[in-house]
Amino acid sequence: MEVIDENKHSNQLSVSDWVLTIFLSSIPVVGLILLLIWAFGDNQPSEKVNWAKATLIWYLIGIVVVSFFFMLFGAALLAGMAGMNQ
């Protein structure tokens, strides 16, 4: 028989907590700062810590992919401009 911890259920984030969390994280510079605080700060629920870390990982993946495409298309644009000057 499993024992249910009443405190565990009272510490869960509500829907309104998640709505506010997602809204605040979507504000450009403030959101990044808050994600860092939530991911690495103290006294945060573990589900918010994990969510913030996962979101930061997706941000890093996005930065790498966008940087790759900028380099790829930038090189193609430079090669095309060099070909037009000849």
KEKE-508679 format. One record per atom (N, C-alpha, C, CB): atom name; x, y, z. Coordinates in pm, whole numbers, plus 50000, padded with zeros to 5 digits. Glycine has a CB too. Example, Ala and Ser with C-alpha at 12.3 -4.5 7.8 and 13.67 -1.06 7.14 Angstrom:
BEGIN
{atom: N&xx: 51319&yy: 49431&zz: 50780}
{atom: CA&xx: 51230&yy: 49550&zz: 50780}
{atom: C&xx: 51320&yy: 49670&zz: 50780}
{atom: CB&xx: 51131&yy: 49553&zz: 50905}
{atom: N&xx: 51285&yy: 49775&zz: 50708}
{atom: CA&xx: 51367&yy: 49894&zz: 50714}
{atom: C&xx: 51290&yy: 50003&zz: 50787}
{atom: CB&xx: 51408&yy: 49940&zz: 50572}
***
This chain:
BEGIN
{atom: N&xx: 50084&yy: 49882&zz: 50000}
{atom: CA&xx: 50000&yy: 50000&zz: 50000}
{atom: C&xx: 50089&yy: 50124&zz: 50000}
{atom: CB&xx: 49904&yy: 49999&zz: 50122}
{atom: N&xx: 50059&yy: 50217&zz: 49911}
{atom: CA&xx: 50140&yy: 50337&zz: 49896}
{atom: C&xx: 50091&yy: 50446&zz: 49991}
{atom: CB&xx: 50136&yy: 50388&zz: 49751}
{atom: N&xx: 50184&yy: 50509&zz: 50057}
{atom: CA&xx: 50152&yy: 50619&zz: 50147}
{atom: C&xx: 50158&yy: 50749&zz: 50067}
{atom: CB&xx: 50250&yy: 50624&zz: 50270}
{atom: N&xx: 50053&yy: 50827&zz: 50074}
{atom: CA&xx: 50045&yy: 50953&zz: 50000}
{atom: C&xx: 50091&yy: 51066&zz: 50091}
{atom: CB&xx: 49902&yy: 50980&zz: 49948}
{atom: N&xx: 50187&yy: 51141&zz: 50044}
{atom: CA&xx: 50239&yy: 51254&zz: 50119}
{atom: C&xx: 50153&yy: 51377&zz: 50087}
{atom: CB&xx: 50390&yy: 51280&zz: 50086}
{atom: N&xx: 50084&yy: 51429&zz: 50186}
{atom: CA&xx: 49997&yy: 51544&zz: 50166}
{atom: C&xx: 50077&yy: 51669&zz: 50129}
{atom: CB&xx: 49914&yy: 51570&zz: 50291}
{atom: N&xx: 50196&yy: 51686&zz: 50182}
{atom: CA&xx: 50277&yy: 51804&zz: 50153}
{atom: C&xx: 50324&yy: 51806&zz: 50008}
{atom: CB&xx: 50397&yy: 51809&zz: 50247}
{atom: N&xx: 50343&yy: 51688&zz: 49951}
{atom: CA&xx: 50388&yy: 51680&zz: 49812}
{atom: C&xx: 50285&yy: 51742&zz: 49719}
{atom: CB&xx: 50416&yy: 51535&zz: 49773}
{atom: N&xx: 50158&yy: 51716&zz: 49744}
{atom: CA&xx: 50052&yy: 51768&zz: 49658}
{atom: C&xx: 50031&yy: 51918&zz: 49681}
{atom: CB&xx: 49923&yy: 51693&zz: 49683}
{atom: N&xx: 50056&yy: 51967&zz: 49799}
{atom: CA&xx: 50034&yy: 52109&zz: 49826}
{atom: C&xx: 50146&yy: 52195&zz: 49767}
{atom: CB&xx: 50024&yy: 52133&zz: 49976}
{atom: N&xx: 50263&yy: 52136&zz: 49736}
{atom: CA&xx: 50375&yy: 52211&zz: 49680}
{atom: C&xx: 50373&yy: 52213&zz: 49527}
{atom: CB&xx: 50505&yy: 52152&zz: 49727}
{atom: N&xx: 50279&yy: 52145&zz: 49465}
{atom: CA&xx: 50274&yy: 52144&zz: 49320}
{atom: C&xx: 50229&yy: 52279&zz: 49268}
{atom: CB&xx: 50180&yy: 52033&zz: 49271}
{atom: N&xx: 50281&yy: 52313&zz: 49151}
{atom: CA&xx: 50244&yy: 52440&zz: 49089}
{atom: C&xx: 50105&yy: 52428&zz: 49026}
{atom: CB&xx: 50348&yy: 52482&zz: 48983}
{atom: N&xx: 50026&yy: 52531&zz: 49045}
{atom: CA&xx: 49890&yy: 52533&zz: 48989}
{atom: C&xx: 49896&yy: 52581&zz: 48843}
{atom: CB&xx: 49796&yy: 52625&zz: 49073}
{atom: N&xx: 49784&yy: 52575&zz: 48777}
{atom: CA&xx: 49776&yy: 52621&zz: 48638}
{atom: C&xx: 49808&yy: 52770&zz: 48631}
{atom: CB&xx: 49636&yy: 52593&zz: 48579}
{atom: N&xx: 49757&yy: 52848&zz: 48725}
{atom: CA&xx: 49786&yy: 52991&zz: 48723}
{atom: C&xx: 49934&yy: 53019&zz: 48748}
{atom: CB&xx: 49702&yy: 53063&zz: 48829}
{atom: N&xx: 50000&yy: 52937&zz: 48830}
{atom: CA&xx: 50146&yy: 52951&zz: 48849}
{atom: C&xx: 50219&yy: 52927&zz: 48718}
{atom: CB&xx: 50196&yy: 52853&zz: 48956}
{atom: N&xx: 50176&yy: 52824&zz: 48643}
{atom: CA&xx: 50241&yy: 52794&zz: 48516}
{atom: C&xx: 50213&yy: 52902&zz: 48412}
{atom: CB&xx: 50194&yy: 52658&zz: 48463}
{atom: N&xx: 50091&yy: 52956&zz: 48410}
{atom: CA&xx: 50059&yy: 53063&zz: 48316}
{atom: C&xx: 50149&yy: 53184&zz: 48343}
{atom: CB&xx: 49909&yy: 53103&zz: 48328}
{atom: N&xx: 50165&yy: 53221&zz: 48469}
{atom: CA&xx: 50252&yy: 53333&zz: 48505}
{atom: C&xx: 50398&yy: 53302&zz: 48473}
{atom: CB&xx: 50236&yy: 53367&zz: 48654}
{atom: N&xx: 50441&yy: 53180&zz: 48500}
{atom: CA&xx: 50579&yy: 53140&zz: 48472}
{atom: C&xx: 50609&yy: 53148&zz: 48323}
{atom: CB&xx: 50605&yy: 52998&zz: 48523}
{atom: N&xx: 50522&yy: 53095&zz: 48241}
{atom: CA&xx: 50543&yy: 53097&zz: 48096}
{atom: C&xx: 50535&yy: 53239&zz: 48042}
{atom: CB&xx: 50440&yy: 53008&zz: 48026}
{atom: N&xx: 50443&yy: 53318&zz: 48095}
{atom: CA&xx: 50433&yy: 53458&zz: 48051}
{atom: C&xx: 50561&yy: 53534&zz: 48083}
{atom: CB&xx: 50312&yy: 53526&zz: 48118}
{atom: N&xx: 50609&yy: 53522&zz: 48206}
{atom: CA&xx: 50730&yy: 53594&zz: 48246}
{atom: C&xx: 50853&yy: 53546&zz: 48168}
{atom: CB&xx: 50755&yy: 53576&zz: 48396}
{atom: N&xx: 50859&yy: 53417&zz: 48138}
{atom: CA&xx: 50975&yy: 53365&zz: 48064}
{atom: C&xx: 50973&yy: 53408&zz: 47918}
{atom: CB&xx: 50979&yy: 53214&zz: 48073}
{atom: N&xx: 50860&yy: 53454&zz: 47867}
{atom: CA&xx: 50852&yy: 53496&zz: 47728}
{atom: C&xx: 50890&yy: 53642&zz: 47707}
{atom: CB&xx: 50712&yy: 53473&zz: 47676}
{atom: N&xx: 50911&yy: 53718&zz: 47814}
{atom: CA&xx: 50956&yy: 53856&zz: 47802}
{atom: C&xx: 51104&yy: 53853&zz: 47767}
{atom: CB&xx: 50931&yy: 53938&zz: 47936}
{atom: N&xx: 51146&yy: 53922&zz: 47659}
{atom: CA&xx: 51280&yy: 53901&zz: 47605}
{atom: C&xx: 51396&yy: 53893&zz: 47704}
{atom: CB&xx: 51308&yy: 54009&zz: 47514}
{atom: N&xx: 51446&yy: 53996&zz: 47760}
{atom: CA&xx: 51566&yy: 53987&zz: 47845}
{atom: C&xx: 51529&yy: 53937&zz: 47985}
{atom: CB&xx: 51636&yy: 54124&zz: 47855}
{atom: N&xx: 51418&yy: 53983&zz: 48036}
{atom: CA&xx: 51373&yy: 53943&zz: 48169}
{atom: C&xx: 51351&yy: 53793&zz: 48176}
{atom: CB&xx: 51243&yy: 54017&zz: 48207}
{atom: N&xx: 51296&yy: 53735&zz: 48070}
{atom: CA&xx: 51269&yy: 53592&zz: 48067}
{atom: C&xx: 51396&yy: 53509&zz: 48079}
{atom: CB&xx: 51197&yy: 53556&zz: 47941}
{atom: N&xx: 51500&yy: 53550&zz: 48010}
{atom: CA&xx: 51627&yy: 53477&zz: 48016}
{atom: C&xx: 51686&yy: 53484&zz: 48158}
{atom: CB&xx: 51728&yy: 53534&zz: 47914}
{atom: N&xx: 51680&yy: 53602&zz: 48218}
{atom: CA&xx: 51731&yy: 53617&zz: 48355}
{atom: C&xx: 51650&yy: 53531&zz: 48451}
{atom: CB&xx: 51725&yy: 53765&zz: 48399}
{atom: N&xx: 51518&yy: 53532&zz: 48437}
{atom: CA&xx: 51434&yy: 53450&zz: 48525}
{atom: C&xx: 51459&yy: 53302&zz: 48504}
{atom: CB&xx: 51287&yy: 53482&zz: 48501}
{atom: N&xx: 51479&yy: 53259&zz: 48379}
{atom: CA&xx: 51509&yy: 53118&zz: 48354}
{atom: C&xx: 51637&yy: 53076&zz: 48425}
{atom: CB&xx: 51521&yy: 53092&zz: 48204}
{atom: N&xx: 51738&yy: 53163&zz: 48422}
{atom: CA&xx: 51863&yy: 53132&zz: 48492}
{atom: C&xx: 51842&yy: 53125&zz: 48643}
{atom: CB&xx: 51969&yy: 53237&zz: 48459}
{atom: N&xx: 51762&yy: 53216&zz: 48695}
{atom: CA&xx: 51733&yy: 53215&zz: 48840}
{atom: C&xx: 51655&yy: 53089&zz: 48877}
{atom: CB&xx: 51652&yy: 53341&zz: 48881}
{atom: N&xx: 51553&yy: 53056&zz: 48798}
{atom: CA&xx: 51472&yy: 52938&zz: 48828}
{atom: C&xx: 51553&yy: 52810&zz: 48812}
{atom: CB&xx: 51349&yy: 52934&zz: 48738}
{atom: N&xx: 51642&yy: 52806&zz: 48714}
{atom: CA&xx: 51718&yy: 52684&zz: 48689}
{atom: C&xx: 51826&yy: 52661&zz: 48793}
{atom: CB&xx: 51780&yy: 52690&zz: 48551}
{atom: N&xx: 51890&yy: 52767&zz: 48840}
{atom: CA&xx: 52006&yy: 52750&zz: 48926}
{atom: C&xx: 51992&yy: 52813&zz: 49064}
{atom: CB&xx: 52126&yy: 52807&zz: 48859}
{atom: N&xx: 51878&yy: 52875&zz: 49092}
{atom: CA&xx: 51856&yy: 52937&zz: 49222}
{atom: C&xx: 51806&yy: 52836&zz: 49324}
{atom: CB&xx: 51757&yy: 53051&zz: 49210}
{atom: N&xx: 51794&yy: 52882&zz: 49447}
{atom: CA&xx: 51745&yy: 52798&zz: 49555}
{atom: C&xx: 51595&yy: 52819&zz: 49575}
{atom: CB&xx: 51822&yy: 52828&zz: 49686}
{atom: N&xx: 51536&yy: 52731&zz: 49651}
{atom: CA&xx: 51395&yy: 52740&zz: 49693}
{atom: C&xx: 51297&yy: 52744&zz: 49577}
{atom: CB&xx: 51376&yy: 52864&zz: 49778}
{atom: N&xx: 51323&yy: 52666&zz: 49473}
{atom: CA&xx: 51231&yy: 52653&zz: 49361}
{atom: C&xx: 51179&yy: 52510&zz: 49357}
{atom: CB&xx: 51299&yy: 52691&zz: 49226}
{atom: N&xx: 51052&yy: 52493&zz: 49320}
{atom: CA&xx: 51001&yy: 52356&zz: 49305}
{atom: C&xx: 51081&yy: 52281&zz: 49199}
{atom: CB&xx: 50850&yy: 52358&zz: 49268}
{atom: N&xx: 51104&yy: 52153&zz: 49222}
{atom: CA&xx: 51188&yy: 52075&zz: 49130}
{atom: C&xx: 51131&yy: 52071&zz: 48989}
{atom: CB&xx: 51204&yy: 51933&zz: 49182}
{atom: N&xx: 50999&yy: 52073&zz: 48974}
{atom: CA&xx: 50942&yy: 52071&zz: 48840}
{atom: C&xx: 50972&yy: 52201&zz: 48765}
{atom: CB&xx: 50791&yy: 52049&zz: 48848}
{atom: N&xx: 50976&yy: 52314&zz: 48835}
{atom: CA&xx: 51011&yy: 52441&zz: 48771}
{atom: C&xx: 51159&yy: 52445&zz: 48737}
{atom: CB&xx: 50973&yy: 52559&zz: 48861}
{atom: N&xx: 51243&yy: 52390&zz: 48824}
{atom: CA&xx: 51388&yy: 52384&zz: 48798}
{atom: C&xx: 51414&yy: 52301&zz: 48673}
{atom: CB&xx: 51464&yy: 52323&zz: 48920}
{atom: N&xx: 51352&yy: 52184&zz: 48664}
{atom: CA&xx: 51372&yy: 52098&zz: 48547}
{atom: C&xx: 51319&yy: 52163&zz: 48420}
{atom: CB&xx: 51302&yy: 51963&zz: 48569}
{atom: N&xx: 51204&yy: 52229&zz: 48429}
{atom: CA&xx: 51146&yy: 52297&zz: 48313}
{atom: C&xx: 51238&yy: 52410&zz: 48267}
{atom: CB&xx: 51006&yy: 52351&zz: 48347}
{atom: N&xx: 51291&yy: 52488&zz: 48361}
{atom: CA&xx: 51379&yy: 52600&zz: 48326}
{atom: C&xx: 51507&yy: 52549&zz: 48261}
{atom: CB&xx: 51411&yy: 52684&zz: 48451}
{atom: N&xx: 51565&yy: 52442&zz: 48315}
{atom: CA&xx: 51687&yy: 52386&zz: 48256}
{atom: C&xx: 51659&yy: 52334&zz: 48115}
{atom: CB&xx: 51743&yy: 52274&zz: 48344}
{atom: N&xx: 51547&yy: 52266&zz: 48097}
{atom: CA&xx: 51512&yy: 52214&zz: 47964}
{atom: C&xx: 51490&yy: 52329&zz: 47866}
{atom: CB&xx: 51387&yy: 52125&zz: 47972}
{atom: N&xx: 51426&yy: 52436&zz: 47910}
{atom: CA&xx: 51404&yy: 52551&zz: 47824}
{atom: C&xx: 51535&yy: 52617&zz: 47784}
{atom: CB&xx: 51313&yy: 52653&zz: 47894}
{atom: N&xx: 51628&yy: 52629&zz: 47878}
{atom: CA&xx: 51759&yy: 52685&zz: 47847}
{atom: C&xx: 51835&yy: 52597&zz: 47747}
{atom: CB&xx: 51842&yy: 52701&zz: 47976}
{atom: N&xx: 51821&yy: 52466&zz: 47760}
{atom: CA&xx: 51884&yy: 52375&zz: 47663}
{atom: C&xx: 51826&yy: 52398&zz: 47524}
{atom: CB&xx: 51865&yy: 52227&zz: 47706}
{atom: N&xx: 51694&yy: 52414&zz: 47513}
{atom: CA&xx: 51632&yy: 52441&zz: 47384}
{atom: C&xx: 51677&yy: 52576&zz: 47328}
{atom: CB&xx: 51480&yy: 52438&zz: 47396}
{atom: N&xx: 51695&yy: 52676&zz: 47415}
{atom: CA&xx: 51747&yy: 52805&zz: 47370}
{atom: C&xx: 51886&yy: 52788&zz: 47310}
{atom: CB&xx: 51751&yy: 52906&zz: 47486}
{atom: N&xx: 51972&yy: 52711&zz: 47377}
{atom: CA&xx: 52107&yy: 52688&zz: 47326}
{atom: C&xx: 52105&yy: 52614&zz: 47193}
{atom: CB&xx: 52189&yy: 52609&zz: 47428}
{atom: N&xx: 52019&yy: 52514&zz: 47182}
{atom: CA&xx: 52006&yy: 52441&zz: 47055}
{atom: C&xx: 51960&yy: 52537&zz: 46945}
{atom: CB&xx: 51905&yy: 52323&zz: 47069}
{atom: N&xx: 51865&yy: 52623&zz: 46975}
{atom: CA&xx: 51818&yy: 52721&zz: 46878}
{atom: C&xx: 51926&yy: 52817&zz: 46835}
{atom: CB&xx: 51702&yy: 52798&zz: 46934}
{atom: N&xx: 52007&yy: 52863&zz: 46929}
{atom: CA&xx: 52116&yy: 52954&zz: 46897}
{atom: C&xx: 52217&yy: 52886&zz: 46805}
{atom: CB&xx: 52185&yy: 53004&zz: 47025}
{atom: N&xx: 52250&yy: 52761&zz: 46833}
{atom: CA&xx: 52345&yy: 52687&zz: 46749}
{atom: C&xx: 52289&yy: 52668&zz: 46608}
{atom: CB&xx: 52378&yy: 52549&zz: 46812}
{atom: N&xx: 52163&yy: 52630&zz: 46597}
{atom: CA&xx: 52103&yy: 52606&zz: 46465}
{atom: C&xx: 52095&yy: 52737&zz: 46386}
{atom: CB&xx: 51962&yy: 52544&zz: 46480}
{atom: N&xx: 52050&yy: 52844&zz: 46449}
{atom: CA&xx: 52040&yy: 52973&zz: 46379}
{atom: C&xx: 52178&yy: 53022&zz: 46337}
{atom: CB&xx: 51970&yy: 53078&zz: 46469}
{atom: N&xx: 52277&yy: 53007&zz: 46425}
{atom: CA&xx: 52414&yy: 53048&zz: 46390}
{atom: C&xx: 52466&yy: 52969&zz: 46270}
{atom: CB&xx: 52508&yy: 53027&zz: 46511}
{atom: N&xx: 52437&yy: 52839&zz: 46268}
{atom: CA&xx: 52479&yy: 52756&zz: 46155}
{atom: C&xx: 52418&yy: 52806&zz: 46024}
{atom: CB&xx: 52440&yy: 52609&zz: 46179}
{atom: N&xx: 52287&yy: 52836&zz: 46027}
{atom: CA&xx: 52222&yy: 52884&zz: 45905}
{atom: C&xx: 52272&yy: 53021&zz: 45863}
{atom: CB&xx: 52072&yy: 52888&zz: 45924}
{atom: N&xx: 52300&yy: 53109&zz: 45958}
{atom: CA&xx: 52357&yy: 53238&zz: 45923}
{atom: C&xx: 52493&yy: 53222&zz: 45857}
{atom: CB&xx: 52369&yy: 53326&zz: 46047}
{atom: N&xx: 52575&yy: 53134&zz: 45910}
{atom: CA&xx: 52707&yy: 53111&zz: 45850}
{atom: C&xx: 52692&yy: 53049&zz: 45711}
{atom: CB&xx: 52792&yy: 53019&zz: 45940}
{atom: N&xx: 52602&yy: 52953&zz: 45698}
{atom: CA&xx: 52582&yy: 52885&zz: 45570}
{atom: C&xx: 52532&yy: 52982&zz: 45464}
{atom: CB&xx: 52483&yy: 52770&zz: 45586}
{atom: N&xx: 52428&yy: 53057&zz: 45494}
{atom: CA&xx: 52372&yy: 53149&zz: 45396}
{atom: C&xx: 52461&yy: 53271&zz: 45377}
{atom: CB&xx: 52233&yy: 53193&zz: 45436}
{atom: N&xx: 52534&yy: 53311&zz: 45481}
{atom: CA&xx: 52629&yy: 53421&zz: 45467}
{atom: C&xx: 52741&yy: 53384&zz: 45373}
{atom: CB&xx: 52685&yy: 53461&zz: 45602}
{atom: N&xx: 52792&yy: 53262&zz: 45386}
{atom: CA&xx: 52898&yy: 53214&zz: 45297}
{atom: C&xx: 52846&yy: 53205&zz: 45153}
{atom: CB&xx: 52952&yy: 53076&zz: 45344}
{atom: N&xx: 52725&yy: 53157&zz: 45136}
{atom: CA&xx: 52667&yy: 53147&zz: 45002}
{atom: C&xx: 52646&yy: 53286&zz: 44942}
{atom: CB&xx: 52533&yy: 53070&zz: 45006}
{atom: N&xx: 52604&yy: 53382&zz: 45023}
{atom: CA&xx: 52583&yy: 53518&zz: 44975}
{atom: C&xx: 52717&yy: 53582&zz: 44936}
{atom: CB&xx: 52513&yy: 53603&zz: 45084}
{atom: N&xx: 52818&yy: 53563&zz: 45018}
{atom: CA&xx: 52950&yy: 53617&zz: 44985}
{atom: C&xx: 53007&yy: 53554&zz: 44859}
{atom: CB&xx: 53047&yy: 53596&zz: 45101}
{atom: N&xx: 52988&yy: 53423&zz: 44844}
{atom: CA&xx: 53036&yy: 53354&zz: 44724}
{atom: C&xx: 52961&yy: 53406&zz: 44601}
{atom: CB&xx: 53018&yy: 53200&zz: 44737}
{atom: N&xx: 52835&yy: 53430&zz: 44614}
{atom: CA&xx: 52756&yy: 53481&zz: 44502}
{atom: C&xx: 52796&yy: 53622&zz: 44467}
{atom: CB&xx: 52608&yy: 53476&zz: 44534}
{atom: N&xx: 52826&yy: 53705&zz: 44567}
{atom: CA&xx: 52868&yy: 53842&zz: 44540}
{atom: C&xx: 53008&yy: 53844&zz: 44477}
{atom: CB&xx: 52868&yy: 53925&zz: 44669}
{atom: N&xx: 53094&yy: 53755&zz: 44520}
{atom: CA&xx: 53228&yy: 53746&zz: 44462}
{atom: C&xx: 53220&yy: 53702&zz: 44316}
{atom: CB&xx: 53317&yy: 53648&zz: 44543}
{atom: N&xx: 53126&yy: 53614&zz: 44285}
{atom: CA&xx: 53107&yy: 53568&zz: 44148}
{atom: C&xx: 53052&yy: 53676&zz: 44058}
{atom: CB&xx: 53015&yy: 53448&zz: 44145}
{atom: N&xx: 52972&yy: 53768&zz: 44112}
{atom: CA&xx: 52915&yy: 53876&zz: 44033}
{atom: C&xx: 53019&yy: 53982&zz: 43998}
{atom: CB&xx: 52800&yy: 53941&zz: 44106}
{atom: N&xx: 53121&yy: 53997&zz: 44083}
{atom: CA&xx: 53223&yy: 54098&zz: 44060}
{atom: C&xx: 53326&yy: 54056&zz: 43956}
{atom: CB&xx: 53291&yy: 54131&zz: 44188}
{atom: N&xx: 53328&yy: 53933&zz: 43916}
{atom: CA&xx: 53429&yy: 53887&zz: 43820}
{atom: C&xx: 53386&yy: 53907&zz: 43678}
{atom: CB&xx: 53461&yy: 53742&zz: 43842}
***
